[in-house]
Amino acid sequence: MEISVGRVPVHYVEHGTGRPVLVLHGGGVDHRETEACFEPALAGAAGLRRIYPDLPGTGRTAAPETLRSADDVLDTLLGFADEVTGGVAYLLVGHSAGAYFAQAMAARRPAQVAGLALVCPLVPGVRDVPEHRAVVGSGKLGDEVFRSYFVIQTPEMLERYERYVAPAAALVDEAAMERIGERWALTPDRAPGHPAAYAGPTVVVAGRLDSTVGYAAAVDLLGHHPHASLAVVDDAGHALPHEQPDLLRALLAEWLARAER
């Protein structure tokens, strides 16, 4: 499916009917990773329309020359949310860089966001990032990208990587990512952590062994989200949605219940 936002045709897939849930993936992948990780957790809840877009420059969503910064990407995502939800208040989920944009979207449009879930979030002020290490496996399975992403390195995790993560690499518009990356930080009045940060039902989930963004900066988000629950999960890295699916499902179920109330 596709919705045009300005000059950007945003590709997405969706499942179910009911309240919209917009799920944003991280960098270098496309909707297939978030769909694989979050659909098992969200599909069991009644009355949810789960929407998984490809972010600009990934998957089947192009990033025209008019997109030159993170602010431009944010505007595109806000426009997409307006169009795809038809103005209905929606739930918002983000993983990694997708969580960076999700925070900003919720801060900009709090009345439109019924709940916010941030998983392994990229946030300003990343610090104390641990060195990468495997906690399960010999460290010899798969390619270097797999070994640097997963801390649980089993044949099952390798199969997930090869099926849902690796195929997206060939579809990334590297020139667009480089162009946007030169202005990757959102301007201060639009960035996560601005005084207008989101006050609705929130859950923050971080991997204690996350060697991409760490977990320390995620803990700081409690100061910006007065109704946030926080879980820092041991034996999980940046690939936490793959590595700890049962725990993620339970945390999202509790968050969904709070959002419904």
C-alpha positions in Angstrom: 0.0 0.0 0.0 1.1 3.6 -0.5 0.2 7.1 0.6 1.8 10.2 -1.0 3.0 12.8 1.5 4.1 15.8 -0.6 6.6 14.3 -3.0 7.3 11.2 -0.9 5.2 8.1 -1.7 5.3 6.2 1.6 5.0 2.4 1.3 3.5 0.5 4.2 1.7 -2.7 5.1 -1.1 -3.1 7.6 -3.0 -5.8 9.5 -6.2 -5.8 11.4 -8.9 -3.1 12.1 -9.5 -0.7 14.9 -7.3 1.9 16.6 -4.3 2.6 14.5 -0.8 1.5 15.8 2.0 3.1 13.8 5.3 1.1 14.1 8.6 2.7 13.0 11.7 0.7 12.2 15.3 1.7 12.7 18.1 2.6 10.3 19.3 0.3 7.6 16.3 -2.0 7.6 12.7 -1.7 6.5 9.2 -2.6 7.7 9.9 -6.3 7.6 11.9 -6.2 10.8 9.4 -4.3 12.9 6.5 -6.4 11.4 8.3 -9.6 12.3 9.1 -8.4 15.8 6.0 -6.5 16.9 3.2 -8.2 15.0 3.3 -11.3 17.3 3.0 -8.9 20.3 0.3 -6.6 18.9 -1.8 -9.1 16.9 -3.1 -10.8 20.0 -4.7 -7.5 21.2 -8.2 -6.9 20.0 -9.2 -3.9 18.0 -5.8 -2.7 16.7 -4.9 -1.8 13.1 -1.2 -2.3 12.9 0.6 -0.1 10.3 4.3 -0.7 9.3 5.8 1.9 7.0 9.1 1.9 5.2 10.9 5.1 6.3 12.2 7.4 3.6 15.2 6.0 1.8 14.5 2.4 2.9 12.4 -0.4 1.6 10.1 0.8 -1.1 9.8 4.4 0.2 11.9 6.8 -1.9 13.8 9.8 -0.4 13.7 12.5 -3.1 16.2 15.4 -3.1 13.7 17.5 -1.1 14.4 15.4 2.0 17.7 16.8 3.3 17.5 16.5 7.1 15.9 14.7 10.0 13.4 17.5 10.2 12.3 16.7 6.7 11.9 13.1 7.6 9.9 14.0 10.7 7.6 16.2 8.6 7.0 13.3 6.2 6.2 10.9 9.1 3.8 13.4 10.7 2.1 13.9 7.3 1.9 10.1 6.8 0.4 9.6 10.3 -2.3 12.3 9.5 -3.2 10.6 6.2 -3.1 7.0 7.2 -5.0 7.4 10.5 -7.6 9.8 9.2 -7.2 12.0 12.2 -8.0 9.2 14.7 -5.7 9.2 17.8 -3.1 6.5 17.3 -0.6 4.4 19.3 3.0 4.9 18.3 5.9 2.4 18.5 9.5 3.0 17.5 12.7 0.9 17.5 16.1 2.5 17.5 16.0 5.5 15.1 12.3 4.9 14.7 12.0 5.6 18.4 13.9 8.9 17.9 11.3 10.0 15.4 8.4 8.6 17.5 9.4 10.7 20.5 9.4 13.8 18.4 6.1 13.0 16.8 4.5 12.5 20.2 5.9 15.7 21.5 4.7 17.7 18.5 1.2 16.1 18.4 0.4 14.9 21.9 -3.3 15.0 21.4 -3.1 12.6 18.4 -0.9 10.0 20.2 -2.8 7.7 22.5 0.4 5.9 23.8 4.1 5.8 23.1 6.4 2.7 23.1 10.2 3.2 22.7 12.3 0.1 22.2 16.1 0.5 22.2 15.6 4.2 21.5 18.1 6.4 19.9 18.1 9.5 22.0 20.3 12.6 22.3 23.1 12.3 24.8 23.9 8.6 24.2 26.6 7.6 26.7 28.1 4.7 28.5 27.6 2.4 25.6 29.0 -1.1 26.4 31.3 -3.0 24.1 29.6 -5.6 22.1 29.7 -9.2 23.3 27.8 -12.4 22.7 26.1 -14.0 25.7 24.9 -17.1 23.8 26.9 -18.7 21.0 30.5 -19.0 19.9 30.7 -15.7 18.2 31.4 -17.4 14.9 27.9 -17.8 13.5 26.7 -15.7 10.6 28.4 -12.6 9.0 30.0 -9.6 10.7 26.8 -7.6 10.7 24.8 -10.3 12.4 27.6 -10.8 15.0 27.7 -7.1 15.7 24.0 -6.8 16.1 22.8 -9.8 18.1 24.1 -10.8 21.5 22.1 -14.1 21.4 23.8 -15.8 18.4 21.9 -19.0 17.8 20.7 -20.6 14.6 17.2 -19.3 15.3 18.5 -15.7 15.6 20.6 -16.1 12.5 17.5 -17.3 10.6 15.6 -14.2 11.7 18.4 -11.9 10.7 18.7 -13.5 7.3 15.0 -13.4 6.7 13.9 -10.0 8.2 17.0 -7.8 8.5 19.7 -8.6 5.8 17.4 -8.4 2.7 16.7 -4.7 3.5 20.4 -3.7 3.0 20.1 -3.8 -0.8 17.1 -1.5 -0.8 18.7 1.3 1.3 19.3 4.5 -0.7 22.8 5.2 0.6 23.1 8.6 -1.1 19.9 9.8 0.5 21.0 8.4 3.9 24.3 10.3 3.6 22.5 13.5 2.6 20.0 13.3 5.4 22.7 12.1 7.8 24.5 15.4 7.4 21.6 17.0 9.3 20.6 14.0 11.4 19.9 15.9 14.6 16.4 17.3 14.9 16.3 21.1 15.6 16.0 21.8 19.3 12.3 22.8 19.3 11.4 19.5 17.6 13.8 17.1 19.3 13.0 14.5 22.0 13.5 15.9 25.5 12.1 19.3 24.6 9.9 20.8 27.4 6.8 19.7 25.4 7.8 16.1 25.8 4.9 13.6 25.7 3.0 13.0 28.9 0.7 10.1 27.8 1.1 6.4 28.6 4.6 5.4 27.7 6.9 2.4 27.9 10.7 2.5 27.5 12.5 -0.8 26.8 16.3 -0.9 26.6 18.9 -3.7 26.3 21.5 -3.7 29.0 24.0 -5.0 26.5 23.0 -2.6 23.7 26.3 -1.7 22.0 24.6 0.7 19.5 22.8 3.2 21.8 23.3 1.7 25.3 20.7 1.9 28.0 21.8 4.9 30.2 20.3 7.6 28.0 17.0 5.6 27.8 16.8 5.8 31.6 16.9 9.6 31.3 13.6 9.5 29.4 11.7 9.0 32.6 12.3 12.7 33.4 10.6 13.7 30.1 7.7 11.2 30.2 5.8 11.4 33.6 3.7 8.3 32.8 6.5 6.1 31.6 7.4 2.5 32.6 11.0 1.5 32.2 12.5 -1.9 31.6 16.3 -2.5 31.2 16.6 -6.1 30.0 19.7 -8.1 30.7 21.0 -10.6 28.0 19.6 -8.3 25.3 21.3 -5.9 22.9 20.0 -3.6 20.1 18.2 -6.7 18.6 16.1 -7.0 21.8 12.8 -7.3 19.9 14.2 -10.5 18.3 16.1 -11.8 21.4 13.4 -11.2 24.1 10.0 -11.6 22.3 8.1 -12.9 25.3 9.2 -10.2 27.6 8.5 -7.5 25.0 5.0 -8.9 24.4 4.3 -8.7 28.2 5.6 -5.1 28.4 3.6 -4.0 25.4 0.5 -5.7 26.8 0.7 -3.7 30.0 1.3 -0.5 28.0 -1.7 -1.2 25.8 -3.9 -1.7 28.9 -2.8 1.6 30.3 -3.4 3.3 27.0 -6.9 1.8 26.9 -7.7 3.1 30.3 
